Amino acid sequence: MRGITGRVVGFELSSQEPEKAAEFYSKVFGWEVGKERWKYWSVSTNKEDKVGIDGGISKGPHDFPHGTRIQIEVESMDEALEEAEKNGAMIVREKMEFDEFYLAYLVDPTGIGIGLIQQK
């Protein structure tokens, strides 16, 4: 499985009120929230000398309106999706291309939604 690293590199919080969620997490936990882009707000959880996992808050789509997904890094999106499907996963969103990365969403055989990300 050379196309799968398995490293958790981020998270995504889906909400129908992403602006309200961004304000909440910023005020309560001190997260640094970036400007909105594509109904997505990037988030940094790093504090001084303590490293955290960065992620984002998004307007939840119809297939995932509320919840949290981790993003798992892969070296080959195509290989990872093929392996996941062979092992019982359902692909929710096929490989999507963004400026610096590819992203896909799937549901594992137990119903847990996750994201896969491949850097370009």
N, C-alpha and C positions, 0 to 999 in steps of 0.2 A: 504494500500500500504506500508507494512512494508519493502519491498525490495528496496524502492526508497528513497534516502535521498534528492536528488535534489540540492545538494551543488556543485557549480562549483569549480573544484579543479585544472584545468589546461587548457592549450590551445595547439593547434598544428597548425603550419604554414606549408602548403604544397607548395613546389616549385619544378620546374624542374632544378633549380640551387641552391640547398640548401647551398652549401659552400658560394656562393655569398650572399645569404640572411643572413646567419649567420654572415658574416663579416659586412654587412650593419647594422644590428640591434646591433651588438656589438659596432661598431664605433659611430653610431648616438645616441643610447639610453643607451649605457654602460652596456648592458645585458652581463652577464657572460655565455659564451657558452662552453659546455663540449665537450669532444672528441666524434667523430662519433662512433656509435654502431648501426648496422642494418640499415644503411642509415638514422639515426636519431641522432640529436644533442640536448642534453638536454639544457634548458635555465633557468637561474635564473634572475628574474627581481627585486629582493630585493636590496634595497639601504640603507646602514647604519641602521637607526632605522625605516625605512619605509618598510612595508611588501607589497609584490606584489604577483601576481599569477605566479607560474612557469609553464613552458611548454616545448615545443620543436619545432625544425624545422626539417622537413623530406623531403626526395625525394618523391614528390607526386606520388601516384599510378595512374594507368590508369583510375580508377573510381573517382579520386579526385586530378587531376594534380596540381591545384592552388587553394588557398583559406585558410580560417581560420576555425577551428572547436574548440568549447569548449568541455571540457571533464567533464561530470557530474558523480559524485560518486553515486554508488548504493551498497546496502548491499547484494542483490541477483541478479546477472546478469540474470539468467533464468527468474525470476519473472518480472524484469524490461523489458526485451525483449518481453515477453508475453503480458504485459500490453501495451507497446508501439505499438505492432502490432495490438492488439485489438482496439486501438484508432487511427488507420490509418497510422502508420509509416511503412516504407519499410526498412527491414534489409538489409544493404549493405554488411557488413562483420559479420558473425556469431561470437560468443564468441571465442576469441583467447587466448591462455595461454602463459604468459611470466613468468619470474622467480618469481616476487613478486606480480603480479596482472593479472587480466583478462581484456580484452579490446574488445569492439564491436563497430561497426559504424552503424548508421541508418540515414534515412532521414525522417523528420517529415512530416505531411500531407501537409505542405505548401512549401516543397522543401528545407528546411534548414537542412544541414548535421551536425550531432553532434556525439560525442563519449561517450560511457558509460565505466566506469572503476570500477572494484571491486577489492579491496585489498584482498590478500590471508590471 
